[in-house]
């Protein structure tokens, strides 16, 4: 390889000089010393290897499924606690227990997390995590001998509430009415059905503290924000997991997600339990998630202007006919994702798998529903009865 490269014609040498801008005296063998000749020789050898590598075909990597659920993604990376890549190791006892405030505790099995509050009457447990009942009981015995008297379901995922039946049959279960209905229709984990349900808000008052339950999901999603306002802590399931791209529930408007996070961001809180991971979330974690949503919306706007021109937006309103938006829906989502990846790719876990859904959600938000079709399958035309 070195001999071949050194026998190139003067024209090739001049071209190399123009490209790499090496001083002229280095191309004159009579004026180069041994060290300079060695440097040039090594340089040309590395360039030759680079050209050889450039001719090799690129290896195609498999692309994970875009709609991969968060629960399936979080397992392989649960050992890493934050973006700095610090390896998280559970204590020998098999769980993490941290006080969030007086009588309110954070529990994590290393992958999923929840909270419980010790009251005068007993323990209020939110989300009895699947496979963790004995660990949760062991953690509780570190701080109290009182039994669990109330269980709150923040959602109906078996992973979050799968061990509810292992805390006895004298426990009162509370859940939002959508959760209660969905569990009545489909209860794969065989968890106890809620004894009490609510629509929008519910206050669980005890002698020492009050817990507030707020419905934050959509019409078909009963996800619940649990707050202990006096102690400035709470549980926000799956909405702002530290250093993760948020997982979007189907059927829940993306703007509702943003409103929930903004509402919590305006509150004076110390920490929140994110539902997954091995540490509580902070104000910085919440702001980072809000910034991701903000940048997703901005990426969609720029994508629309790239596809339809700079006149596609007026203030905060898009000025493109719904038909044209539907025609370019996939192109808009891809361009939005490309722009979003320029800033967030590699900065948040699950970006490749969960990021595209955010762009599709912003596109869908700006496309009105298609006109209803008649029973024959065609669009309705003319006056309707």
Phi, psi and omega in degrees: 000313180297319182297319180296315182294324183286344180266014179295154181292161177304328180296320178295320178299318181295321178296317179298321179297319181295324183283315189261351175055050175271141183309147187297324184296340181284347179267358179257107184299331181291335184258000180265136175276177180302320181294319181293317180296322178296318179298314181296319180299313179296321179300314182291327177298314180296321178297319179298318177297324179296318178296323180294320179292327183294337181276352181283141180293144180290145179274127180280125177262144178288137181262124179298157180296133187295324185267024180302130181290150181301321182298327179281335183276328193285338182300309186296336184249012183293343180286344182259122190276335181202181187293341177284352176078023178290127182287126181268125178240127178288148173298167181300333181289346172094008180205166175247134177229122181226136174286129175270324179198183180300120176069012176237129189232146175264132177235138177218139173266011180104334180240314179245156183216160179203188178222159171219151182237135180264119179246179180292331184269340184157192183261133172261117182251129175259126174058086173288096189301141181299131178077008185237012184302312183293323178293320179295317178298319179297319178295320180296322181293345175289336187237345181199157174257359181288146180278168174284125179249336180224136173239133178247128173268120176276339173201183186252014180290129178303331180295328181275324190237013190296340182256021183299325184289349184269012178247020175093168183259008178256012181270135176273126182255130181238138179204160174293153189296330177294319177298315180301317181292317182294323178290328177293326181275327183210114185226072186297329181275357179057042179278156177300137177288148181301138174275333180226141177224161181219166182265294186249309184222152178210139178247121177257100185264131174238181184294323186256338184206164177236131176255134178253133177246126182233127178289123181240359180274182177274196183296326180256018184222119184264020183309140190233131172272125180252123182236144167245084192299323182295332181257358173062041175224166180187182178233126179238098189288123168063007186266328184212068179284126184309127175066021177239147168290131181298141176271126183269131174281138177295136177089353178261118182303138184293329180292333177292323176301314182297319181297321179297314180294320178295323179297315179291324181296331180281347180277156178268093182234157180270319183196162175223154178266122187274352181097332178219155178106182184241020176206155175290160175272156181239178175301321180296321177297318180294318179294324179296319178294318177298322178296324178296316177298317180299316180290329176296317178295318179296321179296321177296318180298315179294324177297319179297320179289329176290323184278319187250355181104164185294341180277008183289343182236142172229105184066244178251013183246139177275140183243058179228136181297144181305323181298318179292324177296317180295323180296325185254019186302312181294319179297319178298315182296319180293318180293321176300315181295321179298317180291320180294325181292335180299332181253324189253347179301123181087350181266335179235142178291146178076015184295315182296325185273324187255339182299316181302327180296329179293317179294319178296325180292319178294324177295312182298326180299328185262006176251113179299155178302146179296148179299144181297150179253154179281181184294339180277353178099353180263167179291149179284132179230155178076179181293143179252146180293000000 
